[in-house]
């Protein structure tokens, strides 16, 4: 009788335990790859990974196996809780190798470092990356890469179930070319298809970086960062360490690829056609915005004397603008020293540029397009108050429910930025540092300006400031609604 009661009571909590236990065991397997790397490289971190892997595996098993026969009830409420718990609790286990290897590292710093990797932000409190054990560096990049895949599946397969965006926006903005039937109908099939595309492009990126001049280890780590738009590097100078135009070109191309909807990539590959890109308004708008911004910022840098030649300015402007706009976060130059308009424009682009269903962060381009078209429609109605004109993208009519969802999301997005900036200002941070730290964190873009610029790390922040930036990273990665909804009394009354 006691066993039967255990199996039926609190099905939501038991379901969460079961799924989170499975996720935790999965991360123990990922940790084991770094353990093997450390063992064969004999880099001194083997014990740290052995302990971390053991604790993570046992903890996951303790949650998973006792709930194996529990009837699973996956409601929307369960989904929201599971998303919040998974993104916030998984990093606790992922900190273990860092805490064991660096006994002097505080938990908040280790948690920040891991959350930065898992949210594909790329910010760091660590220095001396060039001297880190290869397994520690690999662990940081593995987390970023596997999280990038998780983000794609989260956006394309999970968010629509929760009703907070994702594929319904994607379908709405690609009339006539990419229909729901073009993607596999089940979550498992969709995940497998997207996994194959993501992994395949990652392999191509690794080979391209090797051919461009990187060694295999750097090529693997930087490809992981580029495809996840994570911005992690194996060097303190980031990509500037290589001072290589071919490497910058390769990374720029693959960052642009990673910022486009991976469902579009899947359909283009399956149809062996570039047409899906041509009719994808998000992709078109994104690429036009990138090209125009690169030319504009290069011209400003050249005219202001930051670089003696336009093409040198164009090289540095293109790479650094693309990496921030796509929310990757690499750097080759200290853009904190550029005329203030340029880095601020880059941070602004990080808010709007990445496509839905990509590994990027921010508002996403489709929401920007919908909001712009809604604003234009409102102006039209002022001139023609009796006219009836629906909001359309191409030939597709956008439902009012989607417009309402987008408007609410963007309002919450900017209100969160305002609140977090004032919180950092209250803690004593200067305005530019506070604003750029919050925007970079909530967009999962990496470096900011001044105190958190590309030539420095986040190590100078207090524990409180570090915690605020960590919360901003998590808030941005789970698309705000998934966290904010937990604070509503109505959510817990369901």
Helices and strands as residue ranges (DSSP letters): H 2-8, H 11-41, H 46-64, G 65-67, H 76-94, H 96-101, H 107-118, G 129-131, H 134-153, I 154-158, H 159-162, H 167-172, G 180-182, H 187-212, H 216-228, G 238-241, H 245-258, H 262-271, H 275-279, H 281-303, H 310-325, G 335-337, H 340-352, H 365-383, E 392-393, E 396-397, H 400-426, H 431-442, G 450-452, G 458-460, H 463-477, H 481-484, G 485-487, H 489-493
